[in-house]
Amino acid sequence: MIGLDSEPLVQSLSSSINPDNYLDEKIYQEETPSDSRILDSVQILCNTAIGSGTLMVPYCYTSGVGSSLLMSLLFAFIGFATLSFFCLASHFTKTYDYNGLFTTTFGKGYVWIVQTMIFLVQFGSCIIYCHWIGRLVPKTINHDDDPGILGNHVFWILIFAAVFVFPLVCLKSIKYLQNLAYLSSACIILLIIHAGYWFIYGQVKHTVDISEKIVWFKFSPVLITCMSVYSMGFNCHMNLYPTLEHQKEATFRKGVKIAFFTDLVVYIVYNVFGIFTYLYLFDNLKNGSALEAYTQTNILTNITVGGIVFVMILSVPIVIWAARISINDMFWGNQPTTMRWILMAFFLTAGSAGFAASSDNVIFFFDIVGGLFTPALIFLLPCLFYLLNQHDEPFWRIFVACCICIFTVIVTIACTYQAILEVVNAFKNK
């Protein structure tokens, strides 16, 4: 999951309000770059949302095809609704990022709370990215079953963090990394092609009888994991206004439209990849990356896994960059010196790699990051911003926002409980 809560180019909006048609108001009166189309903004937000959780989507299908489809549809709706509430809250408060909305809603003295939340989400995402790198590199070089050092996840996590991630994190600008969005999209397309190839292979070779193995609905703990995976899977809220700044004639309606198409594309990508993979691997899907479940040595699999590893190497610096900005704003609030910038890069990289190497249980990381940190930031806060700043809004909108708040609390409790169980079981098995 990649997200940047960067300061918008423009913080002010005209005080004139048309209460009957505010969705069509221009957000920015001052001149903005106007160098982006709706499609470009949708692509950036899709790349933001489609991150570490993608590899876990096929595992979610082990709870049943119908269960996973309905769960992902629910979170897609919540993602769209909260993005819309984010836009509406911005209209009411005339602020266009999390820090501004939180300050306006709760007061400047509490802004450290949202900065801490942003840091935890970004830092947690870094941990998951590093964890995936350590698990997938042995697969790329066909040493995933090697008991030696080449098959050791911890070894690869630490090596890649030191050799590749840390130098990239030290960069003062991530402009060139962000420009690789098309490469990220290409790798996601390759991931779907790979899943489709093996699905067709299974049907041609008759290696799998779908009618006998398919499960439509199944109540299991995997459903809780689905919640954490899909909450991270539709997280692109912090990039909404930075992308709108580059739109010509940016309006709140255009923001809602971009939010709708983003969630639609993400929903389709997740479920096409998930269905193809599930209908080939079935019971071979375990609580890890779907790519780890392919046991055959195959050039397409190696290229696909290598591409995903490459994208994650590029993703870690982008997410750490955002986490570092939050830390700097909390403690210093000024432009960081080069020494401070590098030291923060070192400690954040070392911390991410250290936590990633501490456990092979990726479900635990998803329950904490996707089940505890992320829902509060991307689902609960936009609803609260909207509810506490709205003026005479329709009852149905207020009702939906309240329902999402309640659901977010339920998700957080369920995922936190499962995370505690994972820790307890880990200690019992030692």
C-alpha positions in Angstrom: 0.0 0.0 0.0 1.8 3.5 -1.2 0.4 6.8 0.0 1.7 10.3 0.2 0.1 12.9 2.4 2.1 15.7 0.8 1.2 19.4 1.2 -1.2 20.5 -1.5 0.0 23.3 -3.9 -2.9 25.5 -2.9 -4.5 25.6 0.5 -7.2 28.3 -0.1 -10.5 28.4 -1.9 -12.9 31.3 -2.7 -15.3 32.0 0.1 -18.2 32.1 -2.3 -20.4 29.0 -1.9 -23.2 27.8 -4.1 -25.1 25.5 -1.7 -27.2 24.1 -4.5 -24.3 23.0 -6.7 -21.1 22.9 -4.7 -19.9 19.7 -6.3 -19.3 21.6 -9.5 -17.3 24.4 -7.8 -13.7 24.8 -8.8 -11.5 23.6 -5.9 -8.5 25.9 -6.8 -8.9 29.4 -8.0 -5.1 29.9 -8.3 -3.3 28.5 -11.3 -2.4 24.8 -11.1 -0.3 22.6 -13.4 -3.4 21.3 -15.4 -1.1 18.6 -16.9 -3.1 15.5 -16.0 -6.3 13.8 -17.3 -8.8 11.9 -15.3 -7.3 8.7 -16.6 -3.8 9.7 -15.3 -5.2 10.5 -11.8 -7.1 7.1 -11.8 -3.8 5.3 -12.7 -1.9 7.0 -9.9 -4.5 6.2 -7.3 -4.8 2.6 -8.6 -1.0 2.2 -8.2 -1.4 3.7 -4.7 -4.2 1.2 -3.8 -2.9 -1.9 -5.5 0.1 -2.7 -3.3 1.1 -5.3 -0.8 -2.4 -6.7 -0.3 -2.7 -7.8 -3.9 -0.7 -10.9 -3.3 -3.1 -12.0 -0.5 -6.3 -11.7 -2.5 -6.3 -15.3 -3.8 -5.9 -16.5 -0.2 -9.0 -14.6 0.7 -10.9 -16.8 -1.9 -10.3 -19.8 0.3 -13.1 -18.4 2.4 -15.4 -19.0 -0.6 -15.7 -17.3 -4.0 -19.0 -15.7 -3.0 -17.7 -14.6 0.4 -14.6 -12.9 -1.1 -16.5 -11.2 -3.9 -19.0 -9.8 -1.4 -16.3 -8.7 1.0 -14.3 -7.0 -1.7 -17.5 -5.3 -3.0 -18.3 -4.0 0.5 -14.8 -2.6 0.9 -14.9 -1.1 -2.6 -18.1 0.7 -1.7 -16.7 1.9 1.7 -13.5 3.1 -0.1 -15.6 5.1 -2.6 -17.9 6.4 0.1 -15.1 7.6 2.3 -13.3 9.2 -0.6 -16.5 11.1 -1.4 -16.9 12.1 2.3 -13.3 13.3 2.1 -14.2 15.6 -0.8 -17.4 16.8 1.0 -15.5 17.5 4.2 -12.9 19.5 2.2 -15.7 21.6 0.7 -17.1 22.4 4.1 -13.7 23.2 5.8 -11.7 24.6 2.8 -8.8 22.3 3.7 -7.4 19.6 1.4 -5.3 17.2 3.3 -5.4 15.1 6.5 -3.5 17.5 8.7 -5.7 20.4 7.6 -9.0 18.5 8.0 -7.9 17.1 11.4 -6.8 20.6 12.6 -10.1 22.2 11.5 -12.2 19.4 13.0 -10.4 18.6 16.3 -8.0 21.5 16.9 -4.3 22.1 16.2 -3.2 20.7 19.5 -4.3 17.2 18.5 -2.8 17.1 15.0 0.0 14.9 16.3 -2.6 12.1 16.5 -3.3 12.0 12.8 0.5 12.4 12.0 1.1 9.4 14.2 -1.6 7.5 12.4 -0.2 8.3 9.0 3.3 7.3 10.2 2.0 3.9 11.5 0.2 3.1 8.3 3.2 4.0 6.1 5.7 2.3 8.4 3.5 -0.8 8.6 3.3 -0.9 4.8 7.1 -0.7 4.7 7.3 -3.7 6.9 4.9 -5.8 4.7 6.8 -4.7 1.5 10.1 -5.8 3.1 8.5 -9.0 4.3 7.3 -9.9 0.7 10.8 -9.1 -0.7 12.3 -11.6 1.7 9.8 -14.3 0.8 9.8 -13.8 -3.0 13.5 -13.4 -3.8 14.2 -17.1 -3.1 11.3 -17.9 -5.4 12.8 -15.8 -8.2 16.1 -17.7 -8.0 14.4 -21.1 -7.5 15.7 -21.5 -4.0 12.4 -21.2 -2.1 12.8 -24.8 -0.7 16.5 -24.4 0.0 17.2 -24.8 3.8 20.5 -22.9 3.3 21.1 -19.2 3.3 19.8 -18.7 -0.3 16.4 -19.8 0.9 16.5 -17.8 4.1 13.9 -15.0 4.2 15.7 -13.0 6.9 18.9 -13.0 4.8 17.2 -11.5 1.8 15.2 -9.0 3.8 18.4 -7.6 5.3 20.5 -7.7 2.1 17.9 -6.0 0.0 17.2 -3.4 2.7 20.9 -2.5 3.0 21.9 -2.7 -0.7 18.8 -1.5 -2.6 16.3 0.1 -0.2 18.5 2.3 2.0 20.3 4.1 -0.9 17.0 4.9 -2.5 15.5 6.1 0.7 18.3 8.6 1.1 17.2 10.5 -2.0 15.8 13.9 -1.2 13.2 13.7 -4.0 11.1 10.7 -5.1 10.1 12.3 -8.4 11.9 9.7 -10.5 10.5 6.8 -8.4 6.9 8.2 -8.8 7.5 8.4 -12.6 7.8 4.6 -12.7 4.0 4.3 -12.2 3.6 2.8 -15.7 6.1 0.1 -14.8 4.1 -0.7 -11.7 0.9 -1.0 -13.8 2.7 -3.3 -16.3 3.8 -5.6 -13.5 0.2 -5.8 -12.2 -1.0 -6.7 -15.8 1.7 -9.3 -15.9 0.5 -10.7 -12.6 -3.0 -11.1 -14.1 -1.6 -12.7 -17.3 0.4 -15.1 -15.2 -2.7 -16.1 -13.2 -4.7 -16.5 -16.5 -2.0 -18.6 -18.1 -1.9 -21.1 -15.2 -5.7 -21.2 -15.1 -5.9 -22.1 -18.8 -3.1 -24.6 -18.3 -5.0 -26.3 -15.6 -8.1 -26.6 -17.7 -6.3 -27.8 -20.8 -4.3 -30.4 -18.8 -7.3 -31.3 -16.7 -5.2 -31.0 -13.6 -8.1 -29.6 -11.6 -11.8 -30.4 -11.4 -13.4 -27.0 -10.6 -16.9 -28.3 -10.0 -15.6 -30.6 -7.2 -13.2 -28.2 -5.5 -14.9 -24.8 -5.7 -16.3 -23.4 -2.5 -18.8 -20.6 -2.6 -19.3 -19.6 1.0 -17.4 -20.7 4.1 -17.3 -19.1 7.5 -13.7 -19.2 8.7 -11.0 -17.0 10.3 -9.9 -16.2 6.7 -12.9 -13.7 6.6 -11.1 -11.6 9.2 -8.0 -11.7 7.1 -10.1 -10.5 4.2 -11.0 -7.4 6.1 -7.4 -6.4 6.8 -6.4 -7.2 3.2 -9.2 -5.3 1.5 -8.9 -2.3 3.9 -5.4 -1.9 2.7 -6.5 -2.7 -0.9 -8.7 0.4 -1.3 -6.3 2.8 0.5 -5.6 5.8 -1.8 -7.1 8.6 0.1 -3.9 10.5 0.9 -3.2 10.9 -2.8 -6.6 12.2 -3.9 -5.9 16.0 -3.6 -2.2 15.8 -4.8 -3.6 14.3 -8.0 -6.5 16.7 -8.3 -4.1 19.6 -8.2 -2.9 18.5 -11.6 -6.4 18.4 -13.2 -7.7 21.1 -15.4 -10.8 22.7 -13.8 -10.6 20.5 -10.7 -14.0 20.2 -9.0 -15.4 18.2 -6.2 -17.5 16.3 -8.7 -14.4 15.4 -10.6 -12.8 14.1 -7.4 -15.9 11.9 -6.7 -15.7 10.6 -10.3 -12.0 9.8 -10.0 -12.7 8.0 -6.7 -15.5 5.9 -8.4 -13.4 4.8 -11.4 -10.4 4.1 -9.1 -12.3 1.7 -6.8 -14.0 0.1 -9.9 -10.7 -0.7 -11.5 -9.1 -1.9 -8.3 -12.1 -4.1 -7.6 -11.9 -5.7 -11.1 -8.1 -6.2 -10.9 -8.3 -7.8 -7.5 -11.1 -10.2 -8.4 -9.8 -11.2 -11.8 -6.4 -12.0 -10.3 -8.0 -13.7 -7.3 -10.5 -15.9 -9.3 -7.9 -17.1 -11.9 -5.4 -17.9 -9.2 -7.9 -19.6 -6.9 -9.4 -21.8 -9.7 -6.0 -23.2 -10.4 -4.4 -23.5 -6.9 -7.4 -24.1 -4.6 -6.2 -25.9 -1.5 -2.5 -25.0 -2.3 -3.2 -21.4 -1.3 -1.8 -20.8 2.2 -1.4 -17.8 4.4 1.2 -16.1 2.2 1.7 -14.8 -1.3 -0.1 -16.6 -4.0 3.1 -16.6 -6.1 4.8 -18.8 -3.5 2.2 -21.6 -4.2 3.3 -22.2 -7.8 5.7 -25.2 -7.4 6.6 -25.7 -11.1 9.8 -24.1 -12.4 8.6 -21.8 -15.1 10.1 -18.8 -16.9 6.9 -16.8 -16.8 6.6 -17.3 -13.1 10.2 -16.3 -12.5 9.7 -13.1 -14.6 6.4 -12.3 -12.8 7.9 -12.8 -9.3 11.0 -10.8 -10.3 8.9 -7.9 -11.6 6.8 -7.8 -8.4 10.0 -7.8 -6.3 11.4 -4.9 -8.4 8.2 -2.9 -7.9 8.3 -3.5 -4.1 11.9 -2.4 -3.9 10.8 0.9 -5.6 7.7 1.1 -3.4 9.5 0.9 0.0 11.4 4.2 -0.5 8.2 6.0 -1.5 6.3 4.8 1.5 9.2 5.5 3.9 9.5 9.0 2.4 5.9 9.7 3.5 6.5 8.2 7.0 9.7 10.3 7.4 7.8 13.5 6.5 5.2 12.7 9.2 8.0 12.1 11.8 9.7 15.3 10.8 6.5 17.3 11.0 5.7 15.9 14.4 9.1 16.6 16.1 10.7 19.4 14.1 8.2 21.1 11.8 10.9 22.5 9.5 13.0 21.5 6.5 15.2 18.6 7.6 19.0 18.9 7.3 20.8 16.3 5.2 22.1 14.6 8.3 18.7 14.3 9.8 17.2 13.1 6.5 19.8 10.3 6.2 19.5 9.3 9.9 15.7 9.0 9.7 16.2 7.0 6.5 18.6 4.6 8.3 16.4 4.1 11.3 13.2 3.7 9.3 14.8 1.2 6.9 16.4 -0.7 9.7 13.2 -0.8 11.7 11.1 -1.9 8.7 13.6 -4.7 7.8 13.9 -5.7 11.5 10.2 -6.1 12.1 9.7 -7.8 8.7 12.4 -10.4 9.6 11.0 -11.0 13.1 8.2 -13.3 11.9 7.1 -15.5 9.0 3.5 -14.9 9.8 2.3 -12.4 7.3 -1.3 -12.6 8.6 -0.1 -11.0 11.8 1.3 -8.0 9.9 -1.9 -7.6 7.9 -4.1 -7.8 11.0 -2.1 -5.0 12.7 -1.5 -2.7 9.7 -4.6 -3.5 7.6 -6.9 -4.2 10.5 -5.9 -1.7 13.2 -4.0 1.2 11.7 -5.4 1.6 8.2 -9.2 1.5 8.8 -9.0 4.2 11.4 -7.1 6.5 9.0 -8.9 5.9 5.7 -12.4 4.9 6.7 -13.1 6.3 10.2 -11.5 9.8 9.9 -13.1 10.9 6.5 -16.5 10.0 8.0 -15.8 12.0 11.1 -14.5 14.9 9.1 -17.7 14.8 7.1 -20.1 14.3 10.1 -18.6 17.0 12.3 -18.4 19.6 9.6 -21.5 19.0 7.4 -24.4 21.5 7.2 -27.9 20.2 6.5 -26.7 17.2 4.5 -29.2 14.6 3.3 -30.1 12.0 6.0 -29.0 9.1 3.8 -25.4 10.4 3.6 -25.3 10.9 7.3 -26.7 7.4 7.9 -24.1 5.8 5.6 -21.2 7.7 7.3 -22.4 6.5 10.7 -22.7 2.9 9.5 -19.2 3.0 8.1 -17.9 4.3 11.5 -19.6 1.4 13.3 -18.3 -1.1 10.8 -14.8 0.3 11.0 -14.8 -0.2 14.8 -16.0 -3.8 14.3 -13.2 -4.5 11.8 -10.6 -3.0 14.1 -11.7 -5.1 17.0 -11.9 -8.4 15.0 -8.5 -7.9 13.4 -6.8 -6.9 16.6 -8.3 -9.9 18.4 -7.0 -12.2 15.6 -3.6 -10.5 15.9 -3.5 -11.2 19.6 -4.4 -14.9 19.0 -1.6 -15.1 16.4 0.9 -13.8 19.0 -0.4 -16.2 21.7 -0.2 -19.2 19.4 3.3 -18.2 18.3 4.5 -18.3 21.9 2.7 -21.5 22.6 4.4 -23.2 19.7 7.9 -22.2 20.8 
